């Protein structure tokens, strides 16, 4: 077993690590004073290699000699270290040598081993004995391709034997978000079938030999990782079932944890169109029945999803879409997540929980009044677009009330695609003709162009720095020592508090100066800090994913400045990036491993018909119908802005309270 930790020995850390400079003095000492006679043990040899990497990366910062001299000394000592290591291996097998490695160097041993290339002194049987004794070293060894290539057969045998270590290493390296820079090389003799064998063996284990987080990632294996390993259908199905059983084992009490409930109801007593309250862990969304029953014409039905049900916000963004930057850092790093997982924030979860209930209840109410949501949508595409905007060629045919829920779910997906194809044709050609439809594909919702030039402002390559300083909960300016109980980030602090530079830690003044010098913060005459318009735009894009340029038309000079500095970029698309990702998540599985993929689910024969419950199909249909309603509102906005027609006139408005409370 490796020996005790020796904190005096040098360790190399890459540049972003705050500990990078910790061993500069030790590296200067070793490279300036050591000779071959000082390299006696394997730990001495490893330390020389660590000092060599320090000199190569940070030679200008080390004391005692210039960078070129230090690097030359490092190369000379490294040669001596390799020879010393070779001599050690002639008298001891690798298992005995590794047993003497100091604890801080167990990982760095393999780094040195790969650089020293002592292949002739370490036969396969000795290497196999080490793997049998220290199987936990397998993930480290797999990080060095030359070592893997040399001991291919031994490593394959060890990987098959030690399924837990192997499976979790493969899953973590290839499929887990945030591990993109982690290199893991598998033996060439290990086939995809062999990895399947490892995974099935792993899934058959019991805790702690099988980990729920890793099983969840395997169950939602990202397609982007299929090049390294493509799990068989048996592995994928077994992983999904095992994830379900493990959740019950790990969390046996269904009432444990934090619960959140949502209630959607229509009230005959409430005059206002809507009321939202939160009591005893329940979010109550109450809608006034009188308004909804009084006005059931097609235009008002559609407008209700803009003004009453808030399907689309006042900023033109779908409220059901998720904006990943809003999630707290703690929630982002908890557990393991696949590379291409769709991150549903708490706010988006609430919206998507409420939507099926709102759609279902409103549909029921409209039926009682002799109409349907589908009627309003068909009126918009089949009649209104032509009569109001003079655009021909749009059409849609939605399922009737008598259609089964299964057939409704199967029918709506292609109709969503039909209207998006028509819009795409209109944008590109200025007309919609049926003969063109077979040659139009809707593969990526982000690539559907807008009728409007410079429709959105979205983040660009230089967005991250000012945005993180202003809004991240990990920003060094997110906390003020004079207001320790306030949170929400720097932007919220300077918006709602009268803070000056003295209210922030002095060590972070350079970051504060950056925000002021670059126009994201300003000081009033009394020294109080305030966010600027530029900061407001950054905050809106952070929170909503995009900003409608027309909302800031009077501030074109500031907007152009941010675009020229590559903090922001213009987007000429029907959907904002976050909206497009939501629709991909909802309708297909081309982009996200955890996608609902409702269109594919019902149109591509995914599963047995008997597997679909009425409750599930009702919820699924309502979500797709809500997406179609959102598309109606987005297309209407585009056509209205592009043609100058449509919209509400003052004579159309009714004196009615919108919100209660």
N, C-alpha and C positions, 0 to 999 in steps of 0.2 A: 504494500500500500504506500502511495507517495508520502514523503516526509513532511514535516511541519512547514507552514508558510514562513517565508523569509522576506520581510518587508523592505530590507535594505537593497535587495537586488533590483537592477534596472528592468523596467518593462516599457515597451514601446506602445504608445497610444496614437491613433491617427489624428489628424489636425482638428476635426470638430470637437474632439473630446477635451473637456476642461482640464483633465489630468495630464495633458500632453507634455507639459513642462516640468512635471514633478520629478522626473529622474534625469534632468539635464546635467546636474552636478555629478551624479554617479556615472553617467555615460562619459563625461569629460575625464573623470578619474580613471576609468577602465581603459579608455582609448589612449590616454596620455601616459599612463604608468605601467600598464600590464605588458608582459611578454609571454611567450609560449609557456614558460615555466609556471605561470600563474594559472594555467588552464589544466586543472587536475581532474575535476569531476564533470559529470554530464551537466550539472547546473552551471558550472563555470562556462562550458561551451555554449549553452543556451543563452546565457547572459551576454556573451560576446556578440551573438547573433542579434539580440535585442538592441545592443548598443550600436551595432552597424546600421540597423534600420533607423534609429534615432539620428545618427550622424547624417545619413542620406536624406532624411526629411527635414531636419532642423539644424544642420551643420553651422549655419550662420549665427545661431543663438547659443552655441556651446562655447565655453571658456577654454583658454589654454592654447589654441592654435586656430589657424584659418580653416575654413570648411574643406578645402581640397586636401590639406594635410591630415585632417581628422578622418576623411573618407579613405585615404590611402592607408592610414593606420588600421582602420576598421577592416579593410579587405585583407590586410596582412594577418591580423589576429583571427579573422574568420577562417582563413586557410589553416592556421594552427589549431583552431577549435575543431575543424573537420577531421584533422589528423588525430587529435586527441580522442575524439569520439570513436573513430575507427579502431584505435588501440583498445579502448574500453570494451568495445563489442567483441574483440578477439578473445578477451578473458572472461566475459560474461554474456549470457544470452540477453535478448532484448527485454524479456520479462523482468529479469533481475535489475537491468539498467533502469527501466521505467519505474520499478518499485522504489528507486532511490531519488526520483525526481521530486523537487520541492513543490508544494501544493500550488503555488502561484504560477508554476511553469507547466502544469499538466497539459494545458491546451497548447502552449508555445512549444512544447516538446515536438509536436507533429509538424509545426511550422519549420523548426530547425531540421527535423528528420528529412522533410521534403527537400530542403535547401542543400543538405549535406549529401544526400543520395547514397547511403551506405548499403546498397542493395546486396553486394557480395557478402557482407558480414551478417546478414539477417535472413536465414533460410525460411522457406514457407512454413515449415513445422514450428519454428520458434515464434513466428508472427501469429500463427494460429493459436498457439498456447497463450499468447498475450491477449488475443481477442476473447478467448474462453474465460480468462481470469478477470479481465477488465472490459466487459462488453459495453459499458457506458462510454467508452472512448470511441465507439464506432461513428457517432455523428461528427466528431472532430476529425477523424481520419478521412471521412468522405469529403472533407473540404479541400483535399490536396490530390489533384488528378494524377500526378506521377506516382504517388503512393498507391492509389486505387488501381492504376494500370499494372503496377508491379505485382500486387498481391490480389489480383482479380478473383481467383477461385476461392481463396481463403475468406475473402470478404463476403462473397456470395453465400457461402456456407454459413458464415456467422449471421448474416442478415436474415436468412431463413430460419435459423434457430432462435434468435432473439427478436421475436415479432414485435413486441411492444416498443423497444428502442428503435427498431428499423422503421416501423410504421409512423411513429410520431416524428422521427427525423425527416422522412420523406414528405409527410403532410405539411410540416412546419416550413420546410425549405421551398417547396413547389407551389403550395396553395394558399399560404397565410399572408394576408395583407401586411405590408411593412417589412417583409423579409426579401424584398426584391434584390437586395445587394448581397444576399447570402448564397454562397456557392456550395453546391453539393453535387458530387460526381458519383454516379452509380457504376458498379462493375459492368463491363460489357457482357459478361456471361449471365447477368441477371435480366431475364426477359420480362415483358409486361405481364405474362402469365405468372411468373415467379413473384412479382410484386402483388398481384391479385392474391396469391397464396398467403403472402405475409399479411395482407390486410384482412383476409377472412379469418386467419388465425388470431389476429389482434382483436377483431370484433367479437370473437367467441370468448374472450376473457371476461373476468369480473373485476370491479373496482378493488384496488387501485391499478390493476394491470391494464385497464382500459379507461381512457379519459373522455368525458362527455364533450369537452371543447374540441378535441381532435376528431371525434366521431362526427360532430355536427359539420365541421369543415369538409370531411370526406363525403358526407351525404350531399353537400352542395358544392361538389368539386368544380372549380372554375374551368371553363373551356379553354382559357388561355394557358392552362397548365397541362393540357392533353399531350403536348409535345414531349414532356418529360415522363408523364405517366397518364394513361387513359384507363380509368377504372372500368371493369366489365360491368354489364347490367346487374350481375349477381352481387358484386361488391357494392354498387350504388344502392340497390334495394335493401340489402342487408344492413348497410350503414344507416339508412333512414329508419328502418325498423328498430335498430339497436339504439339509435338516438332517442327514439320515443320511449323505449323501455328503461334506458338509463335515466331519463328525466324523472320517471316515476320512482326509480330507486333512490336517486339523489335527493329529490324533493317529494317525499311520500305524502306530506300534508298539503292538500290542494288549497287550504286556506292560509298557508304560510306566505310570507312576503308582503309586498306592497300591492294593494289592489286599487284599480281605478275603474269606475263605472260611468257610463254615459246614458242618459235618458232623453229620447226625442219624443215630443208629444205635441198634439194640436189642441188648443184650448178654446172652447166656445165663449169663455168669460173674458179672455184677454183681447183688448181693443188693438194694442200695438201689434205690428207685424211679427216682431220677435222679441224674445227675452232670454238672457243667458244668466244662470246663477250657478254657484258652486257651494254645495252643502254636504257635509258628512262624507266626503270622498266621492260625491256624485256630481257630475256636470250635467245640469238640466238645460236642454235647449227647447224652449216652448215657443210655438208659432201660433199667432192669432188666427182662429178658424174663420172669423167673419170676413177678413180681407181675402183669404184664399178662396172662399166660396162665392164672394161677390163678383170677383173679376176672374173669369176663366177663358177669356179670349186668348188666342194663340200667342199674340205679342206679349201680353202680360204674363202668361205662363212662363215664357222664356226669360222675360225680364226679372221674374221672381228669383231666378237662379243667379242673377247678378246683384240684386238689391236686398232680397230677403234671406235666401239660403246661402249667400256668399260663396257660391261655387268658384267664382272669379272675384279677386279682390279689386279694390278701387284702382290699383296700379296695373290692372290688366293681367295679373299672374294667377294661374290656377292655385287655389288655396290647398288643394289636396296634394300638390307636389311637395317633395321633401327638399329642404335646403341644408345640406350636410354640415355646413360651417356653423350652424346654430347649435349643434350637439356639443355637450360639454366634453372636455378632454377626457375626463374620467370614464364617461360612457363609451368614448371612442376606443379606449385602450383596454377596457374590461373584456376578458375572454379572447378567443381567437376568431378572426373573420376572414373569409375567402377573399382573394384578390378582387374579384368583380362582384362583390356583394352590393346590393342596393341598400343604402343606409336610410332607414325610415326614422326621422326624428320624432320626438314625442308629439310635437305640434301636428305633424303630418299623420301620425297614428290616430290622433283624436279626430281629425277631419275625415279620415277614411273609415273610422268606426261610425261616425255620424251619417255619412252619405247614404248607405243602404237603407237606414231607417227613414231618412228624410224623403228619399225617392219613393220608397214603398208606400209610405203614408200619403204622400201627395198624389201618387198614381191612384190610390184607392179613393181619395177625395174627388179627383177629377172624374173617375168612372161614375161616381154617384151623381155627377153633374153632367153626364153625357159626353165627356171628352176624355182624352188621354195625353200623356206626355209625348207619345209617339206621333200623335196627330199634329202637335205643335211643331215637332221637328220636321215632319214630312211637309207641312205648310211652308216652313222656312226654305227648304231646299227645292221643293217642287213648284212653289208659287212666288214667294216673297222676293227671292233673289232676282228673278226675272222682272217682276213688276216694279220693284223699288230701284234696283241698280242697273237694269237693262242687260243683265248677263244671262245668257242661255246655256243649257247643257248640264246644269246641276240636277241630280235626281237621287231619290232614295226610296226604299221600300222596306218598312220595318214590320216585324211580326204583329199579327192581330192579337186581340185579347184572348181568343180561344186557343191560341197556339200553346203547346206545352212549354214548361220552363226550360226543358232541355233544348227544344227546337228554337226557343227565343235566344238562348245563349249561343246556339250554333249560327243563327241568322244575323245577329247584330255585328259580329266582327267584320265580315266582308262588306257590310254597309258603311262602317267607319272608314274602311280602306277606299271604298268607292268615292266618298265625298272628298277625301284627302287627295285622291288622284285627280279629281275634277279641279280642285283648287290649284294643285301643282301645274296642271295643264294651262289653267287660266293665267297664272303668274308668268309662265314661260312663253306662252304663245299669244295671250290676249284673247283666247277663245277656248271653248270646251267642245270637242267633237268626239263622238263615241269610237270612231276608228282609231284614235290614238291610245285609248285605254289599255289595250294589250301590251303596249310598249312602255308603260309607266309602272315603276316599282316603288313601293314605299318600304324601304329597308331600314332607314334611319330617320327618325322624326326630327333630328337636328338639321337635316339637309333639305327640309321643305322650306323653300324661299318665301319671303314676304313680299307683298305688294308695295310695302313702304320702305323707302331708303333710310338706312340708319334707324331702324325701329327701336333697338335696344342698346343700352350700354351694358357690357359684361366685363368681367375681370380679364386683364391681360397679364403679360409675363412679369411686370413689375408691381402687380397688385399685392402680392403676399406681404411684403415688408410693412408698408403703411397700414394695411388692413389688420395684420396681426398685432401691431403695436396699439392700434386703436381699439380693437374689439376682442382679441383672444383672451380667454381666462388665464392663459399662460404668459401673457405680456408682462415684462418687468414693470410696466406702468399701470397694470391692472389693479394694483392695491396701493392705497395711501396710508402711511403710518399714522396720519392724523385722523383718518376715518377708517379704522380697521374693520368695522362691521359692514361697510358698504362694499358691494361687489357689482359685477356686471361689466367690468372692463373700464378702460380709460375714457372711452367715449361717453359712457353713462355718467361717470364721475364728473367730468367737466361740463356735461350738459345740465346736470341737476344740482351740482354743488359749486360754491364759489371758492375754487381752489387755485392756488398760485404754485409756482415752481417749488416753493419751500415745502409744499405738502407732499412732495415725492422724494424718494431716496436720492441722495446726492450722486451716488454711483451710477444712477440711470439718467442723469441729466443729458448725456450725449444723445440718447434715444428721444428725449423730449425736444432737444434742440433740432433734431432731424425733422420731427413733425412740424415744428414752427417754421423752420427755414424752407420747407417744401410745401407750405401752404395748407397743411392739414389741421393746424391749431394756431390760435392767435391770442395775444394778451390784450386785455382792455386797459384803460388808463390806470386803473388801480392794481394792475398786475394779475387780475383774474383770468384764468385760461378758459377759452371757449373753442368748440369745434367750428371749423369753417364749412362752407358749402361743399368743398372737396371732401371733407370728412363725412358730411351727410350722404354724399353720393356713394362713397366707399361703404358706409354703414348699410345703406339700402341694398347694394349689390351683395354684401355679406349675408344679410338677413333674408333677401328675397331672390337672390340668384341673378337678377337683372333689374335694370331701371328703364322705363319707357322714356325715350329721348324727348318725345313731345311734351312730357310733364316738366321738362327743364329747358324749354325752347328759349326762354329769356336769359338763360345763363350759358349761351353757346360758347362764349369766350373761355370760361372756366372748363367746360366740357372738352373743348378742343385741346386745351393745355394738358389735361389728363390723358387724352388719347395720344397726343404727340409724345408724352413721356412714358407711354406704354403701361400706364397704371390701369387704364380702361381701353376697351376696343368696341367698335361698333359691330352690331349683329343684324343682318338682314334676313331673319328667319321668322316663320309663323310662330314657332314656339321658342321660348327661352330655353337655355340648356337644361335647367332643372325640370321644366315642364316636359321636354322631350324625353328625358331620362325616366320620368314618372310613367309616361305613356308606354315606353319600352318595357318597363317593369310590369305594368298592368297587362299588356296585351301579348307580348312575345318573350322568348327566352334567348334572343340573339345576343344580349348584352350582359344580363345579370344572372348569376348562378342561383339566386333565391327568388327569381321572378315569379309572379303569379301566373303570367303567360296565359291569360284567360282565353284569348283568341285561339292559341295553339291547343289549349286544353280541350276545347269543344269542337274545333274544326279539323284537328289532326288525329282524332281517334285515340286520345290519351286516356286509356283506362276503360274499364268495363262500364256500361251504362248503369248497371246496378250499383256502382260505387257512388254515384251522384245522389245526394239527398236533396229534397225540395228546399230545405233551409239554405243549403250551400248554393244551389242554383239561383235562388231568389237574390241572395247577396251578390253573387257574381254578375248576374244580369243587371242589377241596379248599379254596380260599379261601372260596368261598361256603358250603361245608359248615361250615367253621370259624365263619363269621359266624352261621349258624343255631344252632350249638352254643352260641355266646356268648349268643344270644337266649334259648335254653332256660334257661341258668343265670341270666340276668337275670330272666326271668319267674318262675322257681322261687323266687328270692329274694323277689320282690315278694309272691307268693301266700303264702309261708311267713310273712313278717313281718306281712302283713295279716290272716291267719287264725289265726296261732299254731300252725299244723300243719306237718308235714313236718320236714325237717332230719335230722341224724344223732343217734342216741342213743348213749350210751356203750357199750351192748352191741353196737352195729354196728361198732365200731372193731376193727381187727386190729393186733396188735403187729408192726409191720414198719418197717424203717428207710426214711425218706423221702429223705434226701439223703446222698450220700457225699462226703466231703471238706469 
